[in-house]
Amino acid sequence: MPIYTDIVPLERVVVIVARGLVSADEIADTTRKIVDANVPGYAKIIDVTGSASNLTRDQVNAMAAKLRGGPDTGARGPVAFVVDPSRNGFADSFAEATGTDRPIRLFRSLHEARKWLKGNLPASPVRAADQRPR
């Protein structure tokens, strides 16, 4: 399977790496995993430099709507795509479809993406034990 997903709760980040030709079914499966993991507030790094897909704009919009969730969905975390600047594709369409929902940017390198995410990470939830007076 050419899409690899790693959810890191301690850092509140989801890392997705796509390789090769990625089908609509594979992207839908990855979308379901993220929705089922209930991590809308986590930051996401999505590396698509080594992949391609044949998704239509309608399919990208449908996936964005699924990730958007309902009215009870909390704040959505920032998304940093790592892209091949010589190609337009999924990342551009997804950024256009979700750009008003959350911070989202396209980068040429993983280093640039991580640096930007670091400045846009959502605040971690505060545990009750951390609020006790000392």
N, C-alpha and C positions, 0 to 999 in steps of 0.2 A: 504494500500500500504506500503510495507516494506522499501521504500527509502524516506527519508525526506531530503529536500534541503532548505537551508536558504542562501540567498545572502545578504551580509551586505556591501552596498556601502561605508559607512563611514569608515570602516576598510579595504575595498578592499579585502574581503575574502568571499569564498564560503565554507559553512559547509555542508557536506553530511554524513548522517548516514543511514546505511543499516542494516536491521534486518530480520532474518528468511531466507528462501530460496528465492532468488531474481532471477526473470526470465530475459531472454534476452530482452524481450519487455519492462520490467520495467527499465532496464539499458539504453536501447535505448531512452526511453521517458525522462529519467533524462539527458542524453547526449543532446537531442534536446533542453531541457529547458536551459541548460547552453549555448549552441551555440546561441539560440535565445536571451538570456539575454546579449550577447556580452560582456562577462567578461573574455576573454582569459588571460589578464594580472593579474587578481586577484589571490591571493594565495588560495589554496584549502586544506582543511582538510577533509579527507575521512575516516570515521570510519567503518571498516568492521569486527570488532571483533565478532559481533553477527550475522553474515550472511554467507551465502554460495551461490554459483551460479554454473551453469553447462555450462558456456560459454566456447566455444572452443577457442584455440589460434587465429584462423582466425577471429572469432567474436570480440575478444579483439583488434586485429590489425585493423579491420574495424572501430571500435569505436574510436580508437586512431587517425586514419586518419581523421575521421569526426571532431574531436576536434582540430586537427592540423590546419584545415582550408586551405585557399588558400594563395597565395603570399602576399596578402594585410593584412593578419592577423598580428597583432603586436606581441611583445614579450609575451611569455607565462609565467604565474606565476608559482611559485614553488608548488609542491604537496607533502603533508605529509599524508601518509596512517597510520592509527592505525590498527594494525593487531593482530591476535592471533598467537603467534610465533610457536605454535604446528601444524599449518596448512599452507600449500601453496595453492595458488589459484589465484583469479582475481588480487589482488594487485601485486603479483609477476609478473604475465604476463603483466600487464599494465606498471609496472615500466620498464620491459625489452623492451617493445614496444616503450616507450616514453623517455627513459633515456637520449637520446642525444638531445632531444628537449628543456629540461628545467631541473632545479634541482628537483629531486624526491627522496624521502627516505621513508623507512618503519620503524615504531616505535612500541614499545610495550605499550606505554601509551600516552594519550592525552597530558599530561604535557610535555613530551619529544617532541612531535610533535609541539606543540605551541611554545616551546622555540626555536626549529630549524627554524620554519617559521619566527619568529620575526627577526632572523638574515638574512633571505633570501627574505624579502618582497621587491617587486618592488617599485621604487620611485613613489610617488603620482604625478599625473600631476600637473603642476604649473598653476594656474589661472592667467590671465592677470592682474587682480586687485592686486594680490600678488607681482607683479613685479614693481609696480609704486614706484618711489622715494618718500620718506617721508620727 
